[in-house]
Amino acid sequence: MTKIDLITGILGAGKTTFLLKYARACLDRGERIAVLENDFGAVNVDMLLLQELKCENCQLEMVSGCNDPYCHRRRFRTQLIALGMQHFDRIIVEPSGIFDMDEFFDLLYESPLDKWYQIGSILTIADAQDRGNMSEEMNYLLASEAACCGRLVLSKIADDESPDAAAERVLGKLNPALEAIQCNRRFTAADVLAKNWDALTPQDYLDLSESGYQNASYVKKFRTEALQSTVHYFMRFRIPDSDLEPVLQTVLRDPACGQIHRIKGSFQSDDGSWHKLNMVNGNTEIAPVPEGQAVLIVIGEHLSLPAIDAHIKSVNTADDYVCI
């Protein structure tokens, strides 16, 4: 049977960055894998960011552009059937940061998927940086997407904070969030991988791939389709290289734009080459990619589309720029 892993985590937690490292470790072990990007949104920029994984032993697929949850479920199932017939060693699924875990379990209990797939590991990525007081919706997503995981993996541990202290602080938010949705599970330090990702070893990744999952029930306080407004897309822009990072840092710092957790996307530079971008407060990562499209995804809470749009329009030079 093909093992299927699920990598969950709330918006901006760092799922795609982790998936790149995790998938590469699977390939290094000689596994033949497929990566399935499973997103409710109209644009899946993560697929662009994963292109470096493409090789003889790695296939990239996606489910996207369907805001109707029933339509989305059908497309997800169709992709799993198509991949299941190809006898991969492992399928790695990265859903949107807004995801109903029941969709994953329910589909894998259906025929013929139940005969082809074995649930491997559910890994939840949790941002170790202090986001302050998260909204009730974000606390719900954090708890619901972590409840069944085999391991909680911390991202973005600050250089001046010990991993143990970061884990204790994250658990101090997660466990009350689990209690709020009437989930009996409580996490301890033993459930957490708190380590700088650059220091992860092949054995660490092997352990993660064998960490499994837990059955946990909880009360659904929100419908996933009611939470989609936490992401805005800005597409077909053209911004001079000298203006791009400064304007996006302004967006991150401007309270009128909302509480922004992350900006990611891809863009074409002045010389015509394509780059991927990942930005949080205090840190910007830009790296070349072979191809792309001009899109920025702003992730956060209480976002103001007009305020963000005004900043981007002030430096945009493209006539067909749009935002949604």
Residue pairs with C-beta under 8 A, 6 or more apart in sequence:
1 115
1 116
1 117
1 118
2 83
2 84
2 87
2 88
2 89
2 90
2 91
2 116
2 117
2 118
3 89
3 90
3 91
3 117
3 118
3 119
3 120
3 209
4 80
4 90
4 91
4 92
4 93
4 108
4 117
4 118
4 119
4 120
5 22
5 90
5 91
5 92
5 93
5 120
5 121
5 122
5 123
5 209
6 93
6 95
6 104
6 119
6 121
6 122
6 123
6 213
7 15
7 18
7 19
7 22
7 92
7 93
7 94
7 123
7 124
7 125
8 15
8 95
8 99
8 101
8 122
8 123
8 124
8 125
8 145
8 146
8 149
9 15
9 97
9 124
9 125
9 126
9 127
9 145
9 155
10 97
10 127
10 138
10 141
10 142
10 145
11 97
11 98
11 138
11 141
11 230
11 231
11 261
11 262
11 299
11 300
12 97
12 127
12 261
12 262
12 280
12 299
12 300
13 97
13 125
13 126
13 127
13 155
14 125
14 127
14 155
14 156
15 94
15 97
15 125
16 46
16 49
16 50
16 94
16 264
17 155
17 197
17 278
18 123
18 125
18 153
18 155
18 197
19 35
19 50
19 92
19 94
20 49
20 50
20 52
20 53
21 197
21 200
21 205
22 92
22 123
22 205
22 208
22 209
23 33
23 35
23 50
23 53
23 58
23 92
24 53
25 202
25 205
25 206
25 209
26 33
26 89
26 90
26 92
26 205
26 209
27 33
27 53
27 55
27 57
27 58
28 202
29 202
29 206
30 57
31 57
31 89
31 90
32 57
32 58
32 88
32 89
32 90
33 57
33 58
33 59
33 88
33 89
33 90
33 91
33 92
34 58
34 59
34 60
34 61
34 83
34 86
34 88
34 90
34 91
34 92
35 50
35 53
35 58
35 59
35 60
35 61
35 91
35 92
35 93
35 94
36 61
36 62
36 63
36 79
36 80
36 83
36 91
36 92
36 93
36 94
37 44
37 46
37 47
37 50
37 60
37 61
37 62
37 63
37 64
37 94
38 62
38 63
38 76
38 79
38 93
38 94
38 95
38 96
38 99
39 46
39 62
39 63
39 64
39 95
39 96
40 64
40 66
40 67
40 69
40 72
40 96
40 98
40 224
40 225
40 228
41 64
41 65
41 96
41 228
41 231
41 233
42 64
42 65
42 67
42 233
42 324
43 64
43 65
43 233
43 235
43 295
43 297
44 62
44 64
44 65
45 264
45 265
45 266
45 293
45 295
45 297
46 94
47 60
47 62
47 64
48 266
48 276
48 289
48 291
48 292
48 293
49 264
49 266
49 276
49 289
50 60
51 60
51 289
51 290
51 291
52 289
53 60
54 60
59 83
59 86
59 88
61 79
61 82
61 83
62 79
63 72
63 75
63 76
63 79
66 72
66 75
67 225
67 228
69 100
69 103
69 224
69 225
73 103
73 107
76 103
76 107
77 107
77 110
77 113
80 91
80 107
80 108
80 113
80 117
81 112
81 113
83 91
84 112
84 113
84 116
84 117
85 116
90 120
90 209
91 117
93 104
95 104
97 141
97 230
97 231
97 299
98 141
98 224
98 227
98 228
98 230
99 145
99 224
100 144
100 220
100 224
101 144
101 145
101 147
101 148
105 148
107 113
108 114
108 117
108 119
119 212
119 213
120 209
120 210
120 212
121 150
121 151
121 208
121 209
121 210
121 211
121 212
121 213
122 148
122 149
122 150
122 212
122 213
123 149
123 150
123 151
123 153
123 208
123 211
124 145
124 146
124 149
124 151
124 152
124 153
125 153
125 154
125 155
126 142
126 146
126 152
126 153
126 154
126 155
126 170
126 174
127 154
127 155
127 156
127 261
128 154
128 155
128 156
128 157
128 158
128 161
128 166
128 167
128 169
128 170
128 194
129 156
129 158
129 280
130 169
131 138
131 259
131 261
132 259
134 142
134 173
134 301
135 301
135 302
136 221
137 222
137 227
137 230
137 301
138 230
138 301
139 173
139 177
139 180
140 177
140 180
140 181
140 221
140 222
141 227
142 173
142 174
142 177
143 174
143 177
143 178
143 180
143 181
143 183
143 218
144 181
144 218
144 220
146 152
146 174
146 178
146 187
147 178
147 181
147 183
147 185
147 214
147 216
147 218
148 213
148 214
148 215
148 216
149 213
149 214
150 211
150 212
150 213
150 214
151 191
151 192
151 193
151 208
151 211
152 170
152 174
152 187
152 191
152 192
152 193
153 192
153 193
153 208
154 163
154 166
154 167
154 170
154 192
154 193
154 194
154 195
155 197
156 280
157 163
157 166
157 194
157 195
157 196
158 166
163 194
163 195
163 196
164 189
164 194
166 194
167 189
167 192
167 194
168 189
170 192
171 187
171 188
171 189
171 192
174 187
175 186
175 187
178 185
178 186
178 187
178 218
180 221
181 218
181 219
181 220
181 221
182 218
182 219
183 216
183 217
183 218
183 219
184 216
184 217
185 214
185 216
193 204
193 208
195 204
229 303
230 299
230 300
230 301
230 303
231 297
231 298
231 299
231 303
232 297
232 298
232 303
232 305
232 308
232 323
232 324
233 295
233 296
233 297
233 323
233 324
234 265
234 295
234 296
234 297
234 298
234 308
234 309
234 312
234 321
234 322
234 323
235 293
235 294
235 295
235 296
235 321
235 322
235 323
235 324
236 294
236 318
236 320
236 321
236 322
237 267
237 294
237 296
237 312
237 316
237 318
237 321
238 268
238 294
238 316
238 317
238 318
238 321
239 247
239 267
239 312
239 315
239 316
239 317
240 270
240 315
240 317
241 269
241 270
243 315
244 267
244 277
244 315
245 279
245 284
245 286
247 311
247 312
247 314
247 315
248 263
248 277
248 279
248 284
248 296
249 279
249 284
250 311
251 257
251 260
251 263
251 298
251 308
251 311
251 312
252 260
252 263
252 279
252 280
252 281
253 281
254 307
254 311
256 304
256 307
257 298
257 303
257 304
257 307
257 308
257 311
258 300
258 301
258 302
258 303
258 304
258 307
258 308
259 300
259 301
259 302
259 303
260 298
260 299
260 300
260 303
261 280
261 299
261 300
261 301
262 278
262 279
262 280
262 298
262 299
262 300
263 277
263 278
263 279
263 280
263 296
263 297
263 298
263 299
264 276
264 277
264 278
264 279
264 296
264 297
264 299
265 276
265 277
265 294
265 295
265 296
265 297
266 274
266 275
266 276
266 277
266 289
266 292
266 293
266 294
266 295
267 274
267 275
267 277
267 292
267 294
267 296
268 274
268 275
268 292
268 294
269 275
273 288
274 288
274 289
274 290
274 291
274 292
275 286
275 287
275 288
275 289
275 292
276 286
276 287
276 288
276 289
276 292
277 284
277 285
277 286
277 296
278 284
278 285
278 286
279 285
294 318
296 312
298 308
305 323
308 323
309 323
312 321
312 323
313 321
